[in-house]
Amino acid sequence: MPKKVLIIDDSTVLRNIIVFNLKKAGYEIAEAEDGLDALEKMSHFSPDIMILDLMMPKLDGFGVLREKAKMEGFKDTPTIVLTAKGGEDDRENALSLGAIDVLTKPFSPKQLLDCVKKVVGDAV
């Protein structure tokens, strides 16, 4: 059974790039365009891993990490954070809120795929 990845980013272009590469690698994908959409989709989709943008409308990535930490069954779901800002504070804040890794945009699709594989236990 393929691992499930929830991609949360307000950029349709970036979501499409990530979806294309992860589907090609055999992952099952769900998408959310903001943090509130993500929290709703989590309960229906039950992802094995999440890829989360920090800067989004309605509820940003930090808010999603805070809410996820309160949700039974999801607080341990590994989350890779994406950020365009690349500031050290964002990285430290995301990691302190439970993110397992932080990638700065632009990143290579291979870099993200390798990170996902490492986290879910697929061979890299």
Backbone as a printed PyTorch tensor [residue, N CA C, xyz], in Angstrom:
tensor([[[  0.8410,  -1.1780,   0.0000],
         [  0.0000,   0.0000,   0.0000],
         [  0.8890,   1.2450,   0.0000]],

        [[  0.6180,   2.2090,  -0.8830],
         [  1.4950,   3.3910,  -0.9660],
         [  1.3450,   4.2880,   0.2620]],

        [[  2.4270,   4.9410,   0.6170],
         [  2.4110,   5.9080,   1.7130],
         [  1.6170,   7.1330,   1.2630]],

        [[  0.9290,   7.7520,   2.2310],
         [  0.0720,   8.8990,   1.9360],
         [  0.7610,  10.1960,   2.3350]],

        [[  0.7680,  11.1570,   1.4000],
         [  1.4070,  12.4470,   1.6240],
         [  0.3640,  13.5500,   1.4570]],

        [[  0.2540,  14.4140,   2.4590],
         [ -0.6070,  15.5900,   2.3660],
         [  0.2810,  16.7920,   2.0690]],

        [[  0.0230,  17.4510,   0.9420],
         [  0.8020,  18.6120,   0.5070],
         [ -0.0220,  19.8590,   0.7920]],

        [[  0.5390,  20.7540,   1.6060],
         [ -0.1790,  21.9490,   2.0360],
         [  0.6220,  23.1730,   1.5940]],

        [[  0.1230,  23.8490,   0.5620],
         [  0.8030,  25.0300,   0.0370],
         [ -0.2230,  25.8540,  -0.7320]],

        [[ -0.1670,  27.1760,  -0.5880],
         [ -1.1280,  28.0120,  -1.2990],
         [ -0.7380,  28.2480,  -2.7550]],

        [[  0.4520,  27.8220,  -3.1630],
         [  0.8910,  27.9600,  -4.5500],
         [  0.4870,  26.7240,  -5.3610]],

        [[ -0.4410,  26.9180,  -6.2900],
         [ -0.8880,  25.8150,  -7.1400],
         [  0.2710,  25.2590,  -7.9580]],

        [[  1.1250,  26.1380,  -8.4590],
         [  2.2710,  25.7040,  -9.2750],
         [  3.1910,  24.8050,  -8.4610]],

        [[  3.5220,  25.2220,  -7.2470],
         [  4.4150,  24.4110,  -6.4240],
         [  3.7620,  23.0890,  -6.0400]],

        [[  2.4680,  23.1290,  -5.6820],
         [  1.7700,  21.8760,  -5.3680],
         [  1.8120,  20.9320,  -6.5530]],

        [[  1.5820,  21.4540,  -7.7620],
         [  1.6020,  20.6050,  -8.9580],
         [  2.9610,  19.9500,  -9.1740]],

        [[  4.0330,  20.6900,  -8.9470],
         [  5.3880,  20.1390,  -9.1000],
         [  5.6180,  19.0180,  -8.0780]],

        [[  5.2410,  19.2750,  -6.8300],
         [  5.4420,  18.2720,  -5.7730],
         [  4.5830,  17.0440,  -6.0480]],

        [[  3.3070,  17.2630,  -6.4030],
         [  2.3990,  16.1470,  -6.7020],
         [  2.9610,  15.2930,  -7.8270]],

        [[  3.3930,  15.9220,  -8.9020],
         [  3.9280,  15.1880, -10.0480],
         [  5.0780,  14.2790,  -9.6150]],

        [[  6.0260,  14.8160,  -8.8820],
         [  7.2120,  14.0500,  -8.4950],
         [  6.9080,  12.9540,  -7.4800]],

        [[  6.0300,  13.2200,  -6.5380],
         [  5.7170,  12.1960,  -5.5390],
         [  4.8170,  11.1010,  -6.1010]],

        [[  3.8700,  11.4740,  -6.9740],
         [  3.0380,  10.4390,  -7.6140],
         [  3.8960,   9.5300,  -8.4820]],

        [[  4.8390,  10.1420,  -9.2020],
         [  5.7470,   9.3650, -10.0500],
         [  6.5450,   8.3650,  -9.2180]],

        [[  6.8280,   8.7290,  -7.9680],
         [  7.5810,   7.8480,  -7.0690],
         [  6.6730,   6.8450,  -6.3470]],

        [[  5.3480,   6.9150,  -6.6060],
         [  4.4400,   5.9090,  -6.0700],
         [  3.6750,   6.2930,  -4.8140]],

        [[  3.7050,   7.5450,  -4.4330],
         [  2.9840,   7.9740,  -3.2380],
         [  1.5400,   8.3460,  -3.5700]],

        [[  0.6570,   8.1490,  -2.5830],
         [ -0.7310,   8.6010,  -2.6960],
         [ -0.7760,  10.0280,  -2.1520]],

        [[ -1.4520,  10.9320,  -2.8700],
         [ -1.3670,  12.3580,  -2.5690],
         [ -2.7360,  12.9610,  -2.2860]],

        [[ -2.7610,  13.8740,  -1.3180],
         [ -3.8980,  14.7750,  -1.1270],
         [ -3.3060,  16.1770,  -1.0270]],

        [[ -4.1020,  17.1730,  -1.4250],
         [ -3.6200,  18.5490,  -1.4320],
         [ -4.5270,  19.4410,  -0.6020]],

        [[ -3.9070,  20.4500,   0.0260],
         [ -4.6470,  21.4930,   0.7380],
         [ -4.0270,  22.8270,   0.3540]],

        [[ -4.8900,  23.8520,   0.1870],
         [ -4.3720,  25.1350,  -0.2880],
         [ -4.1640,  26.1520,   0.8250]],

        [[ -4.5440,  25.7930,   2.0500],
         [ -4.2530,  26.6480,   3.2020],
         [ -4.3290,  25.7900,   4.4660]],

        [[ -4.0010,  26.4060,   5.5940],
         [ -3.9390,  25.6510,   6.8310],
         [ -5.2640,  25.0920,   7.3020]],

        [[ -6.3430,  25.8530,   7.1350],
         [ -7.6580,  25.3600,   7.5520],
         [ -8.0860,  24.1740,   6.6990]],

        [[ -7.8500,  24.2680,   5.3980],
         [ -8.1350,  23.1690,   4.4790],
         [ -7.3320,  21.9290,   4.8950]],

        [[ -6.0970,  22.1440,   5.3020],
         [ -5.2270,  21.0310,   5.7090],
         [ -5.7770,  20.3080,   6.9320]],

        [[ -6.1950,  21.0630,   7.9430],
         [ -6.7140,  20.4370,   9.1650],
         [ -7.9500,  19.6020,   8.8660]],

        [[ -8.7920,  20.0790,   7.9580],
         [ -9.9820,  19.3310,   7.5690],
         [ -9.6040,  18.0510,   6.8130]],

        [[ -8.6570,  18.1660,   5.8850],
         [ -8.2780,  17.0060,   5.0650],
         [ -7.5160,  15.9460,   5.8660]],

        [[ -6.8040,  16.3630,   6.9080],
         [ -6.0410,  15.4060,   7.7060],
         [ -6.9220,  14.2900,   8.2420]],

        [[ -8.0950,  14.6440,   8.7450],
         [ -8.9500,  13.6350,   9.3680],
         [ -9.5300,  12.6540,   8.3600]],

        [[ -9.7300,  13.0880,   7.1150],
         [-10.2710,  12.1910,   6.0870],
         [ -9.1780,  11.3620,   5.4140]],

        [[ -8.0090,  11.9590,   5.2700],
         [ -6.9430,  11.3440,   4.4740],
         [ -5.9460,  10.5490,   5.3190]],

        [[ -5.7630,  10.9110,   6.5800],
         [ -4.8020,  10.2620,   7.4900],
         [ -3.4220,  10.0860,   6.8500]],

        [[ -2.6990,  11.1960,   6.6220],
         [ -1.4030,  11.1050,   5.9410],
         [ -0.3290,  10.4260,   6.7870]],

        [[  0.6210,   9.7940,   6.0900],
         [  1.8070,   9.2380,   6.7460],
         [  2.8520,  10.3280,   6.9620]],

        [[  2.7900,  11.3720,   6.1310],
         [  3.7160,  12.4940,   6.2090],
         [  3.0370,  13.7160,   5.5850]],

        [[  3.4270,  14.9060,   6.0750],
         [  2.8820,  16.1390,   5.5220],
         [  4.0250,  17.0260,   5.0390]],

        [[  3.7520,  17.7320,   3.9530],
         [  4.6750,  18.7420,   3.4320],
         [  3.9430,  20.0650,   3.5680]],

        [[  4.4950,  20.9830,   4.3620],
         [  3.7590,  22.1510,   4.8290],
         [  4.4990,  23.4510,   4.5400]],

        [[  3.8340,  24.3360,   3.8250],
         [  4.3570,  25.6850,   3.5930],
         [  4.1240,  26.5110,   4.8500]],

        [[  5.0100,  27.4710,   5.1250],
         [  4.8220,  28.3300,   6.2920],
         [  3.8990,  29.5090,   6.0080]],

        [[  4.1210,  30.1880,   4.8890],
         [  3.3610,  31.4050,   4.6130],
         [  2.1410,  31.0930,   3.7490]],

        [[  0.9620,  31.0790,   4.4070],
         [ -0.2940,  30.7900,   3.7220],
         [ -1.4000,  31.6530,   4.3130]],

        [[ -2.4790,  31.8570,   3.5430],
         [ -3.6260,  32.5920,   4.0830],
         [ -4.4240,  31.7240,   5.0650]],

        [[ -5.3030,  32.3690,   5.7940],
         [ -6.2360,  31.7500,   6.7400],
         [ -5.5420,  31.1830,   7.9670]],

        [[ -4.6510,  30.2180,   7.7980],
         [ -3.8830,  29.6520,   8.9140],
         [ -2.5130,  29.2940,   8.3630]],

        [[ -1.4710,  29.9040,   8.9190],
         [ -0.1290,  29.6530,   8.3960],
         [  0.4180,  28.3080,   8.8860]],

        [[  1.6030,  27.9630,   8.4030],
         [  2.2010,  26.6780,   8.7440],
         [  2.4770,  26.5100,  10.2280]],

        [[  2.8680,  27.6030,  10.9040],
         [  3.0910,  27.5150,  12.3510],
         [  1.7850,  27.1660,  13.0630]],

        [[  0.6710,  27.7630,  12.6150],
         [ -0.6340,  27.4540,  13.1880],
         [ -1.0250,  26.0060,  12.9650]],

        [[ -0.7310,  25.4960,  11.7840],
         [ -1.0250,  24.0860,  11.4920],
         [ -0.2230,  23.1830,  12.4270]],

        [[  1.0630,  23.4900,  12.6130],
         [  1.8930,  22.6810,  13.5160],
         [  1.3410,  22.7150,  14.9490]],

        [[  0.9050,  23.8990,  15.3980],
         [  0.3350,  24.0110,  16.7560],
         [ -0.9480,  23.1830,  16.8850]],

        [[ -1.8340,  23.2920,  15.8890],
         [ -3.1040,  22.5600,  15.9380],
         [ -2.8770,  21.0500,  15.8230]],

        [[ -1.9730,  20.6590,  14.9550],
         [ -1.6690,  19.2340,  14.7640],
         [ -1.1770,  18.6060,  16.0620]],

        [[ -0.4060,  19.3750,  16.8300],
         [  0.1420,  18.8640,  18.0930],
         [ -0.9540,  18.5370,  19.1030]],

        [[ -2.1330,  19.1410,  18.9450],
         [ -3.2560,  18.9000,  19.8570],
         [ -4.1630,  17.7720,  19.3790]],

        [[ -3.9680,  17.3100,  18.1510],
         [ -4.8870,  16.3430,  17.5520],
         [ -4.4240,  14.9080,  17.8000]],

        [[ -5.2630,  14.1530,  18.5050],
         [ -4.9620,  12.7390,  18.7350],
         [ -4.8290,  12.0330,  17.3900]],

        [[ -3.8100,  11.2270,  17.2480],
         [ -3.6050,  10.4740,  16.0200],
         [ -2.8020,  11.2140,  14.9610]],

        [[ -2.6050,  12.5250,  15.1460],
         [ -1.8600,  13.2930,  14.1490],
         [ -0.6440,  14.0070,  14.7270]],

        [[ -0.5650,  14.0850,  16.0460],
         [  0.5400,  14.8590,  16.6220],
         [  1.9030,  14.2710,  16.2830]],

        [[  1.9620,  12.9820,  15.9930],
         [  3.2380,  12.3480,  15.6360],
         [  3.4420,  12.2050,  14.1280]],

        [[  2.5150,  12.7400,  13.3300],
         [  2.6710,  12.6660,  11.8730],
         [  3.8560,  13.5260,  11.4620]],

        [[  4.8870,  12.9340,  10.8460],
         [  6.0640,  13.7180,  10.4550],
         [  5.6990,  14.8160,   9.4600]],

        [[  6.3150,  15.9770,   9.6450],
         [  6.0160,  17.1280,   8.8030],
         [  7.3020,  17.7790,   8.3160]],

        [[  7.3990,  17.9210,   7.0090],
         [  8.5090,  18.6550,   6.3880],
         [  7.9820,  20.0420,   6.0610]],

        [[  8.6660,  21.0630,   6.5480],
         [  8.2290,  22.4390,   6.3390],
         [  8.9920,  23.0460,   5.1640]],

        [[  8.2410,  23.8060,   4.3500],
         [  8.8270,  24.5590,   3.2400],
         [  8.7130,  26.0400,   3.5660]],

        [[  9.7830,  26.7990,   3.3280],
         [  9.7120,  28.2310,   3.5670],
         [ 10.4620,  28.9980,   2.4900]],

        [[  9.9030,  30.1250,   2.1000],
         [ 10.5660,  30.9930,   1.1390],
         [ 11.4740,  31.9780,   1.8620]],

        [[ 11.2250,  32.1880,   3.1450],
         [ 11.9700,  33.1830,   3.8980],
         [ 13.3810,  32.7160,   4.2390]],

        [[ 13.5040,  31.4890,   4.6650],
         [ 14.8220,  30.9260,   4.9380],
         [ 15.5170,  31.4970,   6.1530]],

        [[ 14.7880,  32.2470,   6.9920],
         [ 15.3940,  32.8030,   8.1930],
         [ 15.6240,  31.7330,   9.2400]],

        [[ 16.6650,  31.9270,  10.0310],
         [ 16.9960,  30.9550,  11.0830],
         [ 15.8640,  30.8600,  12.1050]],

        [[ 15.1900,  31.9840,  12.3770],
         [ 14.0830,  31.9620,  13.3400],
         [ 12.9590,  31.0500,  12.8670]],

        [[ 12.6190,  31.1090,  11.5780],
         [ 11.5690,  30.2480,  11.0400],
         [ 11.9490,  28.7860,  11.2010]],

        [[ 13.1780,  28.4690,  10.8760],
         [ 13.6610,  27.0900,  11.0010],
         [ 13.5470,  26.6170,  12.4530]],

        [[ 14.0810,  27.4100,  13.3710],
         [ 14.0540,  27.0320,  14.7910],
         [ 12.6250,  26.9090,  15.3050]],

        [[ 11.7530,  27.8670,  14.9300],
         [ 10.3560,  27.8130,  15.3670],
         [  9.6580,  26.5750,  14.8360]],

        [[  9.8540,  26.2810,  13.5570],
         [  9.2070,  25.1100,  12.9540],
         [  9.6770,  23.8240,  13.6320]],

        [[ 10.9680,  23.7060,  13.8540],
         [ 11.5010,  22.5020,  14.5060],
         [ 10.9980,  22.3950,  15.9480]],

        [[ 10.9090,  23.5180,  16.6400],
         [ 10.4300,  23.4850,  18.0340],
         [  8.9520,  23.1160,  18.1060]],

        [[  8.2040,  23.3680,  17.0250],
         [  6.7840,  23.0130,  16.9790],
         [  6.5490,  21.6070,  16.4270]],

        [[  7.6350,  20.8750,  16.1560],
         [  7.4790,  19.4780,  15.7680],
         [  7.8250,  19.1190,  14.3420]],

        [[  8.2200,  20.0980,  13.5210],
         [  8.6470,  19.7480,  12.1600],
         [  9.9060,  18.8840,  12.2450]],

        [[ 10.0470,  17.9580,  11.2990],
         [ 11.2240,  17.0970,  11.3250],
         [ 12.3370,  17.6150,  10.4260]],

        [[ 11.9710,  18.4950,   9.4820],
         [ 12.9710,  19.0970,   8.5980],
         [ 12.3840,  20.3650,   8.0100]],

        [[ 13.2720,  21.2770,   7.6000],
         [ 12.8500,  22.5310,   6.9890],
         [ 13.6470,  22.7150,   5.7070]],

        [[ 12.9480,  22.8540,   4.5870],
         [ 13.5950,  23.0930,   3.2980],
         [ 13.2830,  24.5070,   2.8470]],

        [[ 14.2990,  25.2030,   2.3580],
         [ 14.1180,  26.5670,   1.8850],
         [ 13.8340,  26.5550,   0.3880]],

        [[ 12.8010,  27.3210,  -0.0100],
         [ 12.4760,  27.4630,  -1.4310],
         [ 13.4810,  28.4260,  -2.0480]],

        [[ 13.9190,  28.2170,  -3.2600],
         [ 13.6030,  27.0510,  -4.0930],
         [ 14.4280,  25.8380,  -3.6600]],

        [[ 13.8380,  24.6730,  -3.7770],
         [ 14.5130,  23.4070,  -3.4710],
         [ 14.3530,  22.5220,  -4.6930]],

        [[ 15.1850,  21.5140,  -4.7950],
         [ 15.0560,  20.6100,  -5.9370],
         [ 14.0120,  19.5390,  -5.6080]],

        [[ 13.2100,  19.1350,  -6.5750],
         [ 12.2540,  18.0520,  -6.3350],
         [ 12.9420,  16.7890,  -5.8140]],

        [[ 14.1550,  16.5180,  -6.2880],
         [ 14.8850,  15.3310,  -5.8180],
         [ 15.2190,  15.4580,  -4.3360]],

        [[ 15.6090,  16.6610,  -3.9160],
         [ 15.9120,  16.8970,  -2.5020],
         [ 14.6860,  16.6120,  -1.6340]],

        [[ 13.5190,  17.0860,  -2.0620],
         [ 12.2930,  16.8450,  -1.3100],
         [ 11.9300,  15.3610,  -1.3210]],

        [[ 12.0200,  14.7250,  -2.4740],
         [ 11.7060,  13.3010,  -2.5780],
         [ 12.6290,  12.4710,  -1.6820]],

        [[ 13.9140,  12.7830,  -1.6770],
         [ 14.8620,  12.0620,  -0.8090],
         [ 14.4950,  12.2350,   0.6630]],

        [[ 14.0860,  13.4400,   1.0230],
         [ 13.6930,  13.7210,   2.4030],
         [ 12.4470,  12.9120,   2.7770]],

        [[ 11.4490,  12.8860,   1.8980],
         [ 10.2320,  12.1190,   2.1480],
         [ 10.5660,  10.6330,   2.2910]],

        [[ 11.3660,  10.1090,   1.3780],
         [ 11.7340,   8.6840,   1.4330],
         [ 12.4290,   8.3400,   2.7400]],

        [[ 13.3230,   9.2100,   3.1750],
         [ 14.0560,   8.9710,   4.4120],
         [ 13.0910,   8.9290,   5.6010]],

        [[ 12.1380,   9.8450,   5.6290],
         [ 11.2090,   9.9470,   6.7420],
         [ 10.2560,   8.7590,   6.8010]],

        [[  9.7070,   8.3430,   5.6670],
         [  8.7260,   7.2540,   5.6680],
         [  9.3630,   5.8730,   5.5820]],

        [[ 10.6930,   5.8450,   5.5110],
         [ 11.3820,   4.5580,   5.5420],
         [ 11.5230,   3.8790,   4.2050]],

        [[ 11.2930,   4.5900,   3.1030],
         [ 11.5360,   4.0230,   1.7810],
         [ 13.0230,   4.1600,   1.4740]],

        [[ 13.5530,   3.2420,   0.7130],
         [ 14.9760,   3.2950,   0.3550],
         [ 15.2520,   4.5370,  -0.4910]],

        [[ 16.3500,   5.1920,  -0.2020],
         [ 16.7360,   6.3900,  -0.9770],
         [ 17.7030,   5.9800,  -2.0530]]])
